[in-house]
Amino acid sequence: MLKLPSELVITQVEILHQDLLQELNSNDDICLDISGVISADTASVQLLCALQKHLFIIQHKIIWVGSSEALTHAIKQLGLSKYLTIESKS
């Protein structure tokens, strides 16, 4: 499981990208703990969309742990709710 940082912002995207690549190498589905996320920007949501797309192609998924109003709000504002659906497993 990868615990996402509290601020999913452009300055964190490269680090998050590297962390996600490591998770892809070790797991089938990717488990992301979003419980501590208090802000999210377009760059971070774009990275999560790319992850979602890749996992869909290889017939895997993101498993969301916890909830984040900030991340959910950012996804909705960008019109990506149908594509990047957060179904939390607490």
C-alpha positions in Angstrom: 0.0 0.0 0.0 1.2 3.5 -0.9 0.2 6.3 1.4 -0.2 9.4 -0.7 1.2 12.7 0.6 -1.0 15.3 2.2 -0.4 17.7 -0.6 -0.8 16.2 -4.1 0.7 19.1 -6.0 2.9 19.5 -9.0 6.1 19.7 -6.9 5.3 16.2 -5.6 4.4 14.6 -8.9 7.8 13.3 -9.9 8.3 11.7 -6.5 4.8 10.2 -6.6 5.5 9.0 -10.2 8.6 7.1 -9.0 6.6 5.7 -6.0 3.8 4.5 -8.3 6.3 2.9 -10.7 7.8 0.9 -7.8 4.2 -0.2 -6.8 3.6 -1.3 -10.4 6.6 -3.5 -10.2 5.6 -5.3 -7.0 1.8 -5.6 -7.3 -1.1 -6.5 -9.6 -3.6 -4.0 -8.3 -2.4 -0.7 -6.7 -3.5 0.1 -3.2 -3.5 3.9 -2.5 -4.2 5.3 1.0 -5.7 8.7 0.4 -6.8 9.4 3.9 -4.2 12.1 4.5 -4.7 14.1 1.3 -5.8 17.6 2.1 -5.1 19.2 -1.3 -4.8 18.0 -4.9 -4.0 19.8 -8.2 -4.5 19.1 -11.8 -1.0 17.6 -12.3 -1.5 15.0 -9.6 -5.0 14.1 -10.8 -3.5 13.7 -14.3 -0.9 11.3 -13.0 -3.6 9.3 -11.2 -5.6 9.2 -14.5 -2.5 7.8 -16.3 -2.2 5.2 -13.6 -5.9 4.3 -14.0 -5.5 4.0 -17.8 -2.4 1.8 -17.5 -4.0 -0.5 -14.9 -7.2 -0.8 -17.0 -5.2 -1.9 -20.0 -3.5 -4.7 -18.0 -6.8 -5.6 -16.3 -6.0 -4.3 -12.9 -7.3 -1.5 -10.7 -6.7 1.1 -8.1 -7.8 0.1 -4.6 -8.6 3.2 -2.6 -8.1 3.2 1.1 -9.7 6.0 3.2 -11.3 9.1 1.8 -10.2 12.6 0.8 -12.7 15.4 0.2 -9.9 17.4 -1.5 -9.0 14.7 -4.0 -12.7 13.9 -4.7 -13.4 17.6 -5.2 -10.5 18.1 -7.6 -11.6 15.0 -9.6 -15.1 16.4 -9.8 -14.0 19.9 -10.8 -11.9 18.5 -13.6 -14.9 16.5 -14.9 -13.2 13.1 -14.3 -15.6 11.5 -11.9 -16.7 8.8 -14.3 -13.1 8.0 -15.3 -11.4 8.2 -11.9 -14.0 6.8 -9.5 -12.9 6.7 -5.9 -14.6 3.7 -4.2 -13.0 3.6 -0.8 -12.2 0.5 1.1 -11.7 1.8 4.6 
